[in-house]
Structures are given as C-alpha cells and as structure tokens.
Amino acid sequence: MTRQRSMLTNVRSAISGNSVYALGQFGMLSVLAQLTSPAEVGRYALALAITAPVFLFSSLKLRQVQVTDARGEYSFGEYLGQRLFTSTLASAAVIGVVLALDVESRTAATVAAVTAFKALESIIDIFYGAMQRREMLHIVARSQAWRGAGGFAAFAGAIALTRQVEVAVAALALFTFLQVFGTFIRVRRLGIRVVPSFSRKPFWRLTWLALPLGVGLSVSSLSTNVPRYFIEASEGTTSLGIFAALAYMLMVTSIVINSVGEAASPRLANLYASGAYAQFRSSLKKLVFFGASIGLIGVLGVALVGRPVLAFVFGVEYAERSDVLIVMMAGSAVLYTTMFLGTAVNAMRKFAVQLPINLAILVTTAAVSWAAVPAWGIMGGAIAVAAGEVVALVLYVCLLFVVILPATSRRARRRALNVAPVQPTLDGR
C-alpha cells in the first residue's frame, strides 16, 4: 500500500502537469495561427471535431472507472486490454468515415494523423489511471510535462519547416509513440503487471459497466462540436478557426477545475466505499463552491483583459471577437458549478444517471446552433454552448436532490454499517 499524499499536494501536482501539457497544446495552436492562415487552423479544428466524439466514446471514460475502483473489482491488465480493443475499433471507424465522405486529401491526411495521435494518447491515459488510483499524481505530472514540452517542440518544428498542419500532427504522433514506452516503464516500476487481458467475461462486464460513461462522454463531445459543424457549414473554415482559437482561451480555468477533479475522484471514491458519507458531503460542498468561484473569476478576467490577450496570442483578427469569448466563459462558469456533482456521482459508481443530462445538453445545443449560427455566426455558436450549460445546471441540481443526497444520508450510513466492509485494494494484478 502506497502512502496517501495530501489532497493539496495532489492538486498541486495535477495543476502543474496539466498546465505544462495544456500550454504545449495551446502553444501548438498559437504557432499554427501565427505561421499559417485561419483556414489551416480550421482544417486542424475540423480534424479534431471529427475524431473527438469517436475516441471519447471508444474510451468509455475507462480511466474514471479505473480511478474509482476502490474495491479492486478489475485488474490493470483488464483495463488495458479493454482500452486497446476499443481504440483499435475507433481508429478503424474514423478512417472509414473519412473514406466514405471522400474529403479533400490534405484534410484526410490531417484526420489520419490526429487519429494516430488520439489512439496513442488513449493508451497513456490508462497508464495514468493506474497512477491516479494510487493518488500518485506527481508521477503523472512529470510525464505530462515531458509530453507537453516535447509535443510542442515536435509540432512547432514541423510547422516552421513545412507550414502544413498534417505534417505537424504526424510529428506529434511520432513523439507520442515514444512517450507510450516511457509511461510503460514508469507503471512497471510501481510493481504493476503491464500485460493486457482479454478474458471474455471480465471484458464484457467492464464494457457494460463503463458503456454509459462512454456514451455520455461522446454525447458531451458532440455537444461541444455541434456548433463547430454548423459554423463550418454556414461560415466556412476561417470562422471555424477563429471560434476554435477562442475556445482554447478557456484552458486556464479548465486546467484548475480538471486538476482538482483528478485529485478529488479517488478520494471521494474511497470515502463513499468506506461509508464516510459526512466527509463525502462536506468535501462535495467545498468542491461545488470552488467550481463556482473559479467560473466567476474567469468571467471577470475575460471581460477585463480578454481582448489584449487575444491580440497578443493570436492576432488582431481574433481579438475583434472578444465578445464571443465572454459568452463562452459565461457558459464555462455554469459548467464549473455543476462539474463536481458529476465527479461525485462517478465516485459513487452510478455511471448511468448522467446520460439523460448529456442527451438534454446535446439536444439544446443542436437546436440553438441550428437557429443561432446562421443568424449570428460564431456568436451564435457561443450562445448555443452556453444554453446547453444552463440546461445542465438545472438537471444537475435535480440529480443532487434525487441521487446524491439520499445515497449519502444518515439512513444510508446506517444501512452501510450493517454490511460487512470491503477493504479497498491497490494491488497491481
């Protein structure tokens, strides 16, 4: 059993690792915007929009299932085997879609390169899950830092030499391939047996357990990307490139929120599995307040300095649409308020209850995009995203009172005390 690190230490590690990695991703977009045209940025954004829903669905959000597995229901090899299988299917599906659509050759090459990159990242994600389950986010942070810095160097170097996004993404995929081996070594040093298992019964049980998360995550990705599809169809790749670049400006607040979520997930899972419901509810209350505070700070920051920051990072053409960024940040502020309620439900391993909420968000976002994008362009896309998050806020509040609070009440605590406890396991089977 590894020594449990403090929550604050884990949050700091997660923020540092996520920050360096996100800065690398942000730097890639900035270099792409500075050295090429908005149309080239749009080609990259379109490739991401095509691949993201497929890979998010195929991931089944398995890392979340892995991290909250406080009772050790499945071995690491079973998680790894499941991920390898679904990532292979996802890669084949994306390539099949590109061939069926008969897209322009350079766009097809960009999609193929992004597909390779996503597949390799999905393997690293499961390795990270093993470390996160053990609350060893300092190791994850070091790996993320190397990936962020090295990935940026590979991408930026290729862009500077060729000015072609498909070549840059191919260089990024090659670097990520090397990182898979580095992460493999780190996990083995923890004493974990890194051998994929494809045993039929555990494989299907794990798949059905995680399937609601995969569907929900895919639907959530579609909700994010639906406005981009409408923008590309109505306004073209140049407007899509501007919209995608503006969305990247939200990464600062997202890093903080996601990092706290990474640190909180295994801790909440352990509290719930052990029946420490009072501590569970107290921690959740603090997390929700923290999320709302970060959202408010983000809105104020974007309103005050969004325009000059956009001009500095991307250029004047992007800064002229700082009003769109304010609407985007307002929607994100609503999201941050509800995000930890989803984290709590996952920690309780009630994975299916969020799917109806994700579907409601998708329907709202699609309907508003259909009405608003042709009328208001990229501002319509931002309004569509914000509308979806408002619907999410209402539904997550309902989830709090219907699912979370009853399951962590005093009566639930008394029921838990009548059940023989199961000791959490962190073994490396």
LOTORMI-289042 format. One record per residue (C-alpha): residue number from 1; z, y, x; residue in one letter. Coordinates in Angstrom, 2 decimals. Example, Ala and Ser with C-alpha at 12.3 -4.5 7.8 and 13.67 -1.06 7.14 Angstrom:
<pts>
   seq        pz        py        px   type
     1      7.80     -4.50     12.30      a
     2      7.14     -1.06     13.67      s
</pts>
This chain:
<pts>
   seq        pz        py        px   type
     1      0.00      0.00      0.00      m
     2     -1.01      3.36      1.45      t
     3      1.42      6.27      1.50      r
     4      0.85      8.53     -1.50      q
     5     -0.25     12.00     -0.48      r
     6      0.90     15.05     -2.43      s
     7     -1.26     16.38     -5.25      m
     8     -1.64     19.72     -3.49      l
     9     -2.79     18.02     -0.27      t
    10     -5.37     16.01     -2.19      n
    11     -6.61     19.13     -3.98      v
    12     -6.98     20.96     -0.68      r
    13     -8.89     18.05      0.81      s
    14    -11.16     17.81     -2.22      a
    15    -11.86     21.54     -2.24      i
    16    -12.67     21.61      1.46      s
    17    -15.01     18.63      1.27      g
    18    -16.70     19.72     -1.94      n
    19    -17.04     23.28     -0.64      s
    20    -18.86     22.31      2.54      v
    21    -21.10     19.89      0.66      y
    22    -21.87     22.39     -2.10      a
    23    -22.52     25.13      0.43      l
    24    -25.03     22.81      2.05      g
    25    -26.73     22.24     -1.32      q
    26    -26.60     25.94     -2.10      f
    27    -27.95     26.77      1.34      g
    28    -30.90     24.45      0.75      m
    29    -31.78     26.27     -2.46      l
    30    -31.32     29.65     -0.78      s
    31    -33.62     28.70      2.11      v
    32    -36.14     27.30     -0.35      l
    33    -36.06     30.56     -2.33      a
    34    -36.28     32.77      0.77      q
    35    -39.04     30.91      2.61      l
    36    -41.17     29.79     -0.35      t
    37    -42.08     31.02     -3.83      s
    38    -40.22     30.73     -7.17      p
    39    -42.89     28.20     -8.15      a
    40    -41.78     25.96     -5.26      e
    41    -38.17     26.33     -6.39      v
    42    -39.34     25.42     -9.87      g
    43    -41.01     22.23     -8.56      r
    44    -37.72     21.21     -6.96      y
    45    -35.77     22.08    -10.13      a
    46    -38.20     20.05    -12.24      l
    47    -37.80     17.01     -9.96      a
    48    -34.02     17.28    -10.32      l
    49    -34.33     17.68    -14.09      a
    50    -36.44     14.50    -14.30      i
    51    -34.24     12.33    -12.07      t
    52    -30.76     13.55    -13.00      a
    53    -30.48     12.10    -16.54      p
    54    -31.80      8.71    -15.41      v
    55    -29.47      8.38    -12.43      f
    56    -26.49      9.74    -14.28      l
    57    -26.99      7.14    -17.00      f
    58    -27.50      4.34    -14.48      s
    59    -24.34      5.36    -12.63      s
    60    -22.35      4.63    -15.82      l
    61    -19.88      7.07    -14.26      k
    62    -18.59      3.96    -12.50      l
    63    -16.61      5.92     -9.96      r
    64    -14.41      7.23    -12.79      q
    65    -13.81      3.67    -14.00      v
    66    -13.05      2.63    -10.41      q
    67    -10.66      5.53     -9.76      v
    68     -8.67      4.94    -12.96      t
    69     -8.41      1.16    -12.38      d
    70     -4.67      1.38    -11.78      a
    71     -4.15     -2.28    -12.65      r
    72     -6.86     -3.63    -10.33      g
    73     -8.98     -5.28    -13.03      e
    74    -12.09     -5.40    -10.82      y
    75    -12.69     -5.82     -7.09      s
    76    -14.57     -3.33     -4.94      f
    77    -17.38     -5.84     -4.50      g
    78    -17.87     -5.99     -8.27      e
    79    -18.12     -2.20     -8.49      y
    80    -20.55     -2.13     -5.57      l
    81    -22.74     -4.91     -6.95      g
    82    -22.99     -3.22    -10.32      q
    83    -23.98      0.10     -8.72      r
    84    -26.67     -1.47     -6.50      l
    85    -28.23     -3.18     -9.51      f
    86    -28.32     -0.13    -11.77      t
    87    -29.54      2.23     -9.02      s
    88    -32.48     -0.08     -8.38      t
    89    -33.33     -0.04    -12.07      l
    90    -33.04      3.76    -12.18      a
    91    -35.39      4.20     -9.23      s
    92    -37.99      1.96    -10.86      a
    93    -37.63      3.82    -14.17      a
    94    -38.18      7.26    -12.60      v
    95    -41.25      6.13    -10.69      i
    96    -42.59      4.52    -13.86      g
    97    -42.14      7.76    -15.80      v
    98    -43.94      9.77    -13.11      v
    99    -46.86      7.35    -13.08      l
   100    -47.06      7.35    -16.87      a
   101    -47.03     11.15    -17.07      l
   102    -49.66     11.47    -14.34      d
   103    -48.05     14.62    -12.92      v
   104    -49.55     16.76    -10.16      e
   105    -49.47     15.00     -6.77      s
   106    -47.05     17.32     -4.97      r
   107    -44.64     17.26     -7.89      t
   108    -44.86     13.44     -7.94      a
   109    -44.08     13.33     -4.21      a
   110    -41.09     15.62     -4.74      t
   111    -39.78     13.42     -7.55      v
   112    -40.18     10.30     -5.38      a
   113    -38.23     11.91     -2.53      a
   114    -35.46     13.09     -4.87      v
   115    -35.31      9.55     -6.32      t
   116    -34.68      8.07     -2.87      a
   117    -32.01     10.69     -2.19      f
   118    -30.26     10.03     -5.51      k
   119    -30.28      6.25     -5.01      a
   120    -28.66      6.57     -1.60      l
   121    -26.09      9.05     -2.89      e
   122    -25.14      6.61     -5.64      s
   123    -24.10      4.04     -3.04      i
   124    -22.00      6.58     -1.15      i
   125    -20.37      7.53     -4.47      d
   126    -18.89      4.04     -4.89      i
   127    -17.56      4.13     -1.33      f
   128    -15.90      7.44     -2.15      y
   129    -14.40      5.88     -5.28      g
   130    -12.55      3.32     -3.16      a
   131    -11.03      6.12     -1.08      m
   132    -10.21      8.28     -4.09      q
   133     -8.45      5.37     -5.86      r
   134     -6.13      5.28     -2.85      r
   135     -5.74      9.09     -3.00      e
   136     -7.27      9.37      0.48      m
   137     -9.40     12.40     -0.31      l
   138     -9.04     13.71      3.26      h
   139    -11.41     10.94      4.39      i
   140    -13.83     11.75      1.58      v
   141    -13.65     15.42      2.57      a
   142    -14.66     14.74      6.17      r
   143    -17.61     12.63      5.04      s
   144    -18.72     15.29      2.56      q
   145    -18.55     17.95      5.25      a
   146    -20.87     15.95      7.51      w
   147    -23.24     15.30      4.64      r
   148    -23.28     18.94      3.58      g
   149    -23.90     20.36      7.03      a
   150    -26.30     17.65      8.19      g
   151    -28.23     17.59      4.93      g
   152    -28.71     21.35      5.07      f
   153    -29.95     21.16      8.65      a
   154    -32.47     18.43      7.80      a
   155    -33.72     20.20      4.67      f
   156    -33.87     23.70      6.14      a
   157    -35.58     22.50      9.31      g
   158    -38.28     20.74      7.33      a
   159    -38.81     23.78      5.08      i
   160    -39.09     26.11      8.08      a
   161    -41.72     23.87      9.65      l
   162    -43.80     22.91      6.61      t
   163    -42.94     25.23      3.67      r
   164    -43.29     22.11      1.48      q
   165    -40.35     21.04     -0.68      v
   166    -41.40     17.37     -0.86      e
   167    -41.20     17.08      2.95      v
   168    -37.80     18.78      2.99      a
   169    -36.36     16.41      0.38      v
   170    -37.78     13.42      2.28      a
   171    -35.93     14.64      5.39      a
   172    -32.75     14.97      3.32      l
   173    -33.17     11.40      2.02      a
   174    -33.57     10.08      5.56      l
   175    -30.38     11.81      6.67      f
   176    -28.53     10.41      3.63      t
   177    -29.74      6.90      4.53      f
   178    -27.95      7.27      7.87      l
   179    -24.83      8.50      6.09      q
   180    -24.65      5.34      4.00      v
   181    -23.91      3.35      7.16      f
   182    -21.30      5.84      8.32      g
   183    -19.47      5.64      4.98      t
   184    -19.73      1.85      5.01      f
   185    -17.85      1.79      8.32      i
   186    -15.13      4.14      7.01      r
   187    -14.49      1.93      3.98      v
   188    -14.29     -1.24      6.10      r
   189    -11.67      0.44      8.28      r
   190     -9.46      0.69      5.18      l
   191     -9.41     -3.11      5.06      g
   192    -11.78     -3.31      2.08      i
   193    -14.21     -6.21      1.89      r
   194    -17.57     -4.46      1.53      v
   195    -19.62     -7.30      0.05      v
   196    -21.35     -6.77     -3.30      p
   197    -20.56     -9.27     -6.03      s
   198    -22.99    -10.08     -8.83      f
   199    -20.86    -12.64    -10.70      s
   200    -22.19    -12.67    -14.24      r
   201    -19.00    -12.46    -16.31      k
   202    -17.27     -9.60    -14.43      p
   203    -20.62     -7.81    -14.13      f
   204    -21.20     -7.70    -17.89      w
   205    -17.57     -6.91    -18.70      r
   206    -17.66     -3.98    -16.30      l
   207    -21.02     -2.83    -17.63      t
   208    -19.82     -2.78    -21.24      w
   209    -16.61     -1.02    -20.24      l
   210    -18.49      1.73    -18.41      a
   211    -21.51      1.97    -20.73      l
   212    -20.04      4.71    -22.98      p
   213    -19.41      6.83    -19.88      l
   214    -22.95      6.29    -18.65      g
   215    -24.44      7.22    -22.00      v
   216    -22.15     10.22    -22.28      g
   217    -22.95     11.42    -18.78      l
   218    -26.67     11.04    -19.37      s
   219    -26.44     12.93    -22.64      v
   220    -24.43     15.63    -20.89      s
   221    -27.11     15.90    -18.21      s
   222    -29.77     16.20    -20.90      l
   223    -27.74     18.98    -22.48      s
   224    -27.82     20.82    -19.16      t
   225    -31.51     20.19    -18.58      n
   226    -32.92     20.61    -22.09      v
   227    -33.03     24.42    -21.74      p
   228    -34.92     23.92    -18.46      r
   229    -37.53     21.77    -20.19      y
   230    -38.04     24.48    -22.81      f
   231    -38.17     27.21    -20.15      i
   232    -40.75     25.31    -18.09      e
   233    -42.89     24.71    -21.18      a
   234    -42.58     28.25    -22.52      s
   235    -42.25     30.42    -19.40      e
   236    -43.57     28.30    -16.51      g
   237    -42.12     27.08    -13.21      t
   238    -41.45     30.59    -11.88      t
   239    -38.97     31.38    -14.67      s
   240    -37.51     27.87    -14.31      l
   241    -36.94     28.52    -10.60      g
   242    -35.06     31.74    -11.36      i
   243    -32.97     30.04    -14.04      f
   244    -32.08     27.14    -11.71      a
   245    -31.11     29.51     -8.90      a
   246    -28.83     31.49    -11.23      l
   247    -27.15     28.25    -12.36      a
   248    -26.33     27.44     -8.72      y
   249    -24.23     30.61     -8.55      m
   250    -21.63     28.85    -10.69      l
   251    -20.85     26.41     -7.91      m
   252    -17.81     28.33     -6.59      v
   253    -15.76     27.82     -9.74      t
   254    -17.22     24.35    -10.27      s
   255    -16.03     23.27     -6.82      i
   256    -12.46     24.23     -7.61      v
   257    -12.46     22.59    -11.05      i
   258    -14.12     19.36     -9.88      n
   259    -11.84     19.11     -6.85      s
   260     -8.72     19.37     -8.99      v
   261    -10.21     16.78    -11.34      g
   262    -10.81     14.37     -8.43      e
   263     -7.21     14.69     -7.31      a
   264     -5.81     14.51    -10.84      a
   265     -7.73     11.43    -12.09      s
   266     -5.95      8.68    -10.12      p
   267     -2.58     10.43    -10.55      r
   268     -2.97     10.71    -14.34      l
   269     -4.17      7.10    -14.50      a
   270     -1.07      5.90    -12.65      n
   271      1.23      7.96    -14.90      l
   272     -0.35      6.60    -18.06      y
   273     -0.44      2.99    -16.84      a
   274      3.26      3.16    -15.94      s
   275      4.24      4.73    -19.28      g
   276      5.35      8.05    -17.78      a
   277      4.00      9.92    -20.80      y
   278      6.18     13.02    -20.48      a
   279      4.90     13.61    -16.95      q
   280      1.38     12.86    -18.13      f
   281      1.53     15.51    -20.86      r
   282      3.19     18.05    -18.58      s
   283      0.50     17.57    -15.92      s
   284     -2.27     17.84    -18.52      l
   285     -0.84     21.09    -19.89      k
   286     -0.87     22.62    -16.41      k
   287     -4.41     21.41    -15.78      l
   288     -5.77     22.93    -19.01      v
   289     -4.11     26.26    -18.24      f
   290     -5.53     26.15    -14.72      f
   291     -9.04     25.47    -16.02      g
   292     -8.89     28.37    -18.46      a
   293     -7.64     30.70    -15.71      s
   294    -10.45     29.76    -13.32      i
   295    -13.01     30.33    -16.08      g
   296    -11.65     33.82    -16.81      l
   297    -11.64     34.72    -13.11      i
   298    -15.23     33.51    -12.83      g
   299    -16.44     35.68    -15.73      v
   300    -14.77     38.78    -14.28      l
   301    -16.15     38.06    -10.80      g
   302    -19.73     37.60    -12.03      v
   303    -19.55     40.75    -14.14      a
   304    -18.31     42.82    -11.19      l
   305    -20.30     41.51     -8.20      v
   306    -22.92     39.13     -9.62      g
   307    -25.90     41.46     -9.17      r
   308    -25.37     42.39     -5.49      p
   309    -24.54     38.79     -4.58      v
   310    -27.73     37.56     -6.24      l
   311    -29.75     40.20     -4.36      a
   312    -28.22     39.16     -1.06      f
   313    -28.53     35.39     -1.53      v
   314    -31.84     35.03     -3.37      f
   315    -33.56     38.42     -3.56      g
   316    -34.17     41.32     -5.93      v
   317    -36.28     39.27     -8.35      e
   318    -33.26     37.06     -9.07      y
   319    -30.74     39.93     -9.16      a
   320    -32.65     41.56    -12.00      e
   321    -31.44     38.74    -14.27      r
   322    -27.74     39.05    -13.53      s
   323    -27.17     39.42    -17.30      d
   324    -28.23     35.79    -17.69      v
   325    -25.69     34.73    -15.07      l
   326    -22.88     36.41    -17.03      i
   327    -23.74     34.39    -20.15      v
   328    -23.90     31.21    -18.05      m
   329    -20.47     31.89    -16.58      m
   330    -19.00     32.56    -20.02      a
   331    -20.23     29.13    -21.12      g
   332    -18.74     27.55    -18.00      s
   333    -15.40     29.23    -18.72      a
   334    -15.31     27.43    -22.07      v
   335    -16.23     24.18    -20.33      l
   336    -13.40     24.52    -17.78      y
   337    -10.87     24.92    -20.59      t
   338    -11.81     21.55    -22.08      t
   339    -12.78     19.62    -18.95      m
   340     -9.33     18.26    -18.12      f
   341     -8.92     16.89    -21.64      l
   342    -11.86     14.66    -20.79      g
   343    -10.20     13.75    -17.50      t
   344     -7.05     12.74    -19.38      a
   345     -8.96     10.53    -21.83      v
   346    -10.72      8.79    -18.93      n
   347     -7.37      8.26    -17.20      a
   348     -6.24      6.52    -20.40      m
   349     -9.43      4.38    -20.06      r
   350    -10.57      5.35    -23.56      k
   351    -14.12      5.83    -22.35      f
   352    -15.98      5.72    -25.67      a
   353    -14.28      8.59    -27.51      v
   354    -16.15     11.35    -25.68      q
   355    -19.63     10.08    -26.56      l
   356    -19.79     11.73    -30.02      p
   357    -18.77     15.02    -28.42      i
   358    -21.54     14.75    -25.83      n
   359    -24.08     13.99    -28.56      l
   360    -22.95     17.03    -30.57      a
   361    -23.36     19.22    -27.49      i
   362    -26.87     17.86    -26.91      l
   363    -27.97     18.48    -30.49      v
   364    -26.57     22.02    -30.41      t
   365    -28.13     22.85    -27.05      t
   366    -31.54     21.46    -28.05      a
   367    -31.55     23.29    -31.40      a
   368    -30.57     26.63    -29.85      v
   369    -33.06     26.15    -26.98      s
   370    -35.84     25.49    -29.49      w
   371    -35.02     28.72    -31.32      a
   372    -33.94     30.99    -28.46      a
   373    -36.07     30.19    -25.40      v
   374    -39.44     31.18    -26.90      p
   375    -37.86     34.42    -28.15      a
   376    -35.69     35.42    -25.19      w
   377    -36.89     33.36    -22.22      g
   378    -34.27     32.36    -19.69      i
   379    -31.60     34.34    -21.57      m
   380    -32.26     32.01    -24.49      g
   381    -31.60     29.06    -22.17      g
   382    -28.26     30.52    -21.11      a
   383    -27.29     31.14    -24.74      i
   384    -28.16     27.54    -25.60      a
   385    -25.87     26.19    -22.87      v
   386    -23.02     28.49    -23.95      a
   387    -23.43     27.44    -27.60      a
   388    -23.08     23.80    -26.62      g
   389    -19.85     24.51    -24.76      e
   390    -18.35     26.32    -27.76      v
   391    -19.01     23.22    -29.88      v
   392    -17.37     21.14    -27.13      a
   393    -14.26     23.34    -27.22      l
   394    -13.76     22.75    -30.94      v
   395    -14.29     19.00    -30.66      l
   396    -12.07     18.54    -27.61      y
   397     -9.22     20.31    -29.37      v
   398     -9.64     17.75    -32.17      c
   399     -9.60     14.99    -29.53      l
   400     -6.32     16.34    -28.16      l
   401     -4.56     16.01    -31.51      f
   402     -6.23     12.78    -32.65      v
   403     -6.24     10.71    -29.42      v
   404     -4.27     12.14    -26.51      i
   405     -1.04     13.36    -28.10      l
   406     -0.48     10.30    -30.36      p
   407     -1.09      7.91    -27.44      a
   408      1.47      9.73    -25.26      t
   409      4.16     10.39    -27.86      s
   410      7.76      9.19    -27.75      r
   411      6.86      6.41    -30.18      r
   412      4.09      5.27    -27.82      a
   413      6.57      5.37    -24.96      r
   414      8.98      3.10    -26.85      r
   415      6.14      0.65    -27.54      r
   416      5.21      0.66    -23.85      a
   417      8.78     -0.18    -22.84      l
   418      8.59     -3.34    -24.93      n
   419      5.59     -4.56    -22.90      v
   420      6.09     -6.19    -19.50      a
   421      4.86     -3.71    -16.88      p
   422      1.87     -4.49    -14.68      v
   423      2.13     -3.23    -11.14      q
   424     -0.83     -1.08    -10.02      p
   425     -2.82     -2.62     -7.19      t
   426     -4.80     -1.00     -4.39      l
   427     -5.90     -4.16     -2.69      d
   428     -9.28     -4.43     -1.06      g
   429    -10.59     -7.58     -2.68      r
</pts>
